[in-house]
Amino acid sequence: MDLEESPTPPTDDLTDPREFERSQMPDREEIVVGSTGGLDFRPEPAGLLRRLIGFVVDQLVVLAALAPGVAIAVAGSGGTIVAVGVLVAIVGFVAAATWYGRAIAARGRWIGNRVTGTRVVDVRNGSHVAVGHGVTRFLVRHLGAILILPSAVMLTDSQRRTFHDRLVGTVVVGRERQAWSVDDEPGPPTAPR
């Protein structure tokens, strides 16, 4: 379209102002944007007891991952064996953190979540979080458990979000994410044949 040309005025049969623009640019591509439904996401937070049970289960898994290294370090009498034990414990903790991050990113659940029927999702739209956010959540959650204070934050939060939830933008929900489309809506009743 030349800058000096003026667009033709709309005719009476055009009712939507966007139709005028579309009629002037027939070669323009149509862009479709998908939505995750973030504006309609209203999380139903998991209860305190379910979260506590999930945390205890996860702590037991982390202790099991640390146990071989701790056993080696305690059994060792020399500095080298103790160092190997500490290294094995660190590798166990890193393996548990990686497993957690990947499970949360893929399904929104790790072992404690499966036991309690909860999910860890993005607080903005209910989608799964990235692996890095999952690992960060794990590290802050389990290293901060020593202080107890980061988890106590949930007592003052309406969505029961802890410090590690706020840090990575997650919420623990108590039920499955609901997904639907217009096609799922029941249509008018049909007469039996």
N, C-alpha and C positions, 0 to 999 in steps of 0.2 A: 504494500500500500504506500503510495507516494505521500509525503508530508503535506504537499500543497493540495491534494485532493481532500475534499470534505466527505465524510461518510454520508450515505444516503439516509434521509430521515426515516424513522421507523414507520411502518404501515399500521393500520388499525388492527390487523389480525395478530400482531405481537402483543402479548399480555405481560410477559416477564421481561424486565429490562436487560437481563442477561442474554435473551434471545437476539437482541439487537447486536451485541458484541459478537456473539457466535456467528451471526449471519454475515458479518463483515470479515471474519477470519476462518474460512472453511478449511484451511490446511493445518490448523492448530491441532496438536495431539490432546487427547483427553487423558487426564491424570486421575487415577483412582488411589485414594488414601485409605489404608486399613486402620481400624481402631481396635484397641484392646479393651475398650469399655471403661477407661479410667475414670470418667466423670460420674459413672453410675456405681462405682465400687464403694460399698459400705461394709467394711470388715466386721465380722462377728468375732470378737476376741475370745480366745480360749480361756477357760476358767483357771484360777490360781492353782487349784489342786492338780489339774491336768498338766499345767506347766511345771509344777514342782516334781511330779512323778516323771515326766519326760526328762527333766534336768538330772534327776538322780540316776535314771537309766543311762543317760549319756555320760555321766561322770563315771559310772561303773565300766563303760566301754573304754573310756580314756584311761582309767586305772589299769585295765587289762592290757592296753597298748603300752603302758609304761612299765608294767610288772617285770618283763624279762630284763630290762636294763637296770631296774632297781635291784632285782635279785643278784645280778652279776656284780653291781657296785657294792652291795652289802656283803656278799660272799668273798669278795676280793680283799686281800690283805695289802697288796702293793698298790702304788699310785697308778701304774699302767692299767691294771685290771679295773680299778675304780673309774678311770677315765673312759675305758671301753664301755663299762656299764652305763655311765652318763651319756655317752654317745649313742648307745643302743636305745636308751630312754628317749633321747631327743628325736631319733629317727622314728620311734613309735608314735610320739606326739605329732610329728609332722605328717606321718602317714594317716593318722586319725583326722587331722585337720583337713588334709587333702580329700579324704574319703567323704567327710562331712560337706565340704564345699561343693564337691561334684554332685552329691546326692541332693542337696538343697537346690542347686541350680537345675538339676534334671527333673526332680519330682516334688520339690518343696518339703521333703521328709528325710529324716535320718532315723536312727533306731528308736530314740525316745519319742519322736513324732509318730512313728508307726504304732508303738505300744499305746499311745494316748489318743490316736486318731486326730492329730493336729497337723497343721501345715505352716511353714514359714513362707510368707509371700511379701511382695513389694507393697508398701503401705499406700502408694499412690494409685495403683491399678490392679492389684491382685495377681500380677504375673510372677513368674519365678525370677529370682535374683541371679546375678552373675556369679561365677565361681569365686572370683576375688572377694566379692562382698560376703559370700558364704564363709570363706576361710577367715576373713577379718572378724565376722560375727563369732565364729568358733573361738578364735584366739582371745578376744575380749571377754567372751562369756566364761571360758574355762580358766583363764589366768585371773580374771576379775572375781571369780568365785571365792578366792581367798579373802577378799575384802567384804563380800556380801552386799556392800552398799550399792554397786551397780544394778543388782537385781531388785533391791528394795525400792528403786525408783518407780517400779511398776505399780506400787501401792497408791501412788498419787496420780497415775495416768489413767484417763478414761478408757483408753484402748489397751491397757495393761502392757504397755511397751516398756522394756527395760533400757538400760543405758546402751547395750550392744544393739538393740533394735533401733533405737534412735540414731546411733552412729552410722548404720548402713541403710537405714530407711526401710525396715521390715516390720511386720506385725505377725504374731502367731494367731492363726484363726482356728476355730474349733470345728468347722465343717468344710466340706469340699467346696471348691469354687463352682459357682453356678454358671453355666453357659447355655444360651438359647439363641434362636434366630426367629425371624418372622415365620419361617416355614414350620417351626415347631408349634406355633399357635394352633389350637384346635379350630377347625373351620365350622361352618354351619352344619347342624346335624343332617345326615343324609337319610333319606327314606329307605327302609328295608326293601330288598328286592323280592 
